[in-house]
Amino acid sequence: MKNLKNNQLYRLTYSAFLETIREPEVLFWGMLFPVLISIGLGLAFTQKSVSKHQIMIVDVAANHVITDGGRQTQLDSILAAHATPREIGGKNAHTWTIQDNTLGDTEFNFVRSDWEASIIALKRGEADLILTDSGGTVCYYFDPHNSQAQLVYMKISALLKSSGQTVNTDKPSISPLTLKGVRYIDFLIPGLIVFGVMSSVLWGISYTIIEKRSQKLLRRLVATPMKKSNFLIALMFVRIMMNIVEALVLFFFAWLIFDIRIQGNIGALIVLFLAGNIGFTGIAVLISCQTSKTEVGTGWINAVQMPMMILSGIFFSYHNFPEWSIGFIKALPLTAFADGVRSIFNEGAGWVEILMPSLSLSAFGIICFLIGLRLFKWY
Amino acid sequence: MFQIEVNHVFKSFKQVRAVNGISFHIRPGEFVGLLGPNGAGKTTMVEMMEGLKNPDSGEILIQGKTWKKHEAELREITGLSLQETRFTEKLKVRETLLLFASFFRLDDRRVDEVVELTGLESKLTALVGTLSGGQRQRLALAVALLNKPQILFLDEPTTGLDPHSRLDLWRILKTLKEEGGTTLILTTHYMEEAESLCDYIIIIDEGKILKEGKLEELLEGNARNLDELFIQLTGKTLHDKVNGER
């Protein structure tokens, strides 16, 4: 036992262990935080026992048949027989639940709307496909490159086939939607641009500040007549410039390869882009205002970045999350930023639509920045 | 007027009293050494003089002014080298000097002067990350000298350096002394450094001044050198021999 205690490896291991357990912040970020994230995500996903899909139904007035004194399509008849009427987002809808003990239950929400609103729902990732019933022939509109939409198409066509109604499901008509803004890539590129801004600002500003503080470089800098605000402004300016270049490069390739276009107002996009940068710069300064430990800083950056990366609809629509969480998700800065940029790219949004997200992102950033500056530890 | 006046200064960190009622005065142009072992309170004392830490009680005046009221003014006339400053590794030597020169509104002529003084000519385009320990210390000194400081603080400038690099640095400081116009406050635990560079030596241990004076005055008793004097005063050496620094 005595020999072991004098052993170099034992002493090194023991010292490292003591250093770890005597640093509660590192313990929190290293152990407790991943557990909290797993609980959060686990609750978000495993409680969703029913897989939900939204399908937009657009009326084709010419092909209505008369039943019971009202105008109904044959698709309506099927839904009336198998689905439960309800209201979703103020619109008439039917929910058709298919129970399956092995694969899990599936809930199809058929929402009746006009063509324009249905296209927007598709662009936002709220709906997977659009259905019309034209003279008894169901027509499916979706992006053929969207695997989720393909899956929903197959499920729905099988469902209608098995319904035993007169609707013609043998020769369904599929109309690939090649409209700009409905493809998955149209959804993804604006998301990647805003995610790039968030990552670049959080790592580029927070981590740089924390590292300089840990190396005592901040202390050395403020032991000169350097204006403290200049230091932060320089960091922020460089980061915004880098973000502009990164976004332009990404957009250029997306345009070249996928023919991505900006359908809305470019000036509004620039304003919103700057507001997003201000918002995340404020968060970055707040995160890094006190700590001089890079491990703690990394933990804080991940704590801010990871939930937003998952929740804010960067890679997939946040409408996949439970309804109770949508209000919270929409309040996240990255969600406001992503929704705003996406609406300019895909929905042709302009100044009016981006006014609120731009103001709220800027205000949030400035508040965080001022709090961070007040608490800022230079040495 | 004194360049620096330190009057009854106390500073504690939680339960540890780092500086325990220290007072001394430094005249213009003097080279003063704060000599003591690791943990004696030298760095805490010098950082309070540099305006980077506030004393719990007592008063520190630089040219009769306090850091609290005259920070901007005092930053213009002081230069310093911290115990462990790691300059941005991805900047080149010249870029680093130009950055710091910009804080004092100085142009590259002054950068060239300090480069010549510190012998960094051959390293101007080298990344800071590629410099040796001695070259980094010379860079730290070059940065500290940019504004031709009236008061220069150097916190253990030669700790960890090989003898050759240490002599290089001493040579630069002696040149500075010959030029005149600079008051130097240097912390060290190297007896030879204090003996070689300093006009006035303040021996510190456990946050208190044990003895102070010119080298000849300090060695008036039985001690042949400062190390022996320190042993006589405290019963221990200035620095632990097992760390291989001597």
Interface residues (C-beta under 8 A of the other chain):
Chain A: K212 Q215 K216 L217 R219 R220 L221 A223 T224 P225 M226 Y379
Chain B: E50 G51 L52 A72 R75 E76 T78 L80 L82 E84 T85 R86 F87 T88 F100 F103 F104 V143
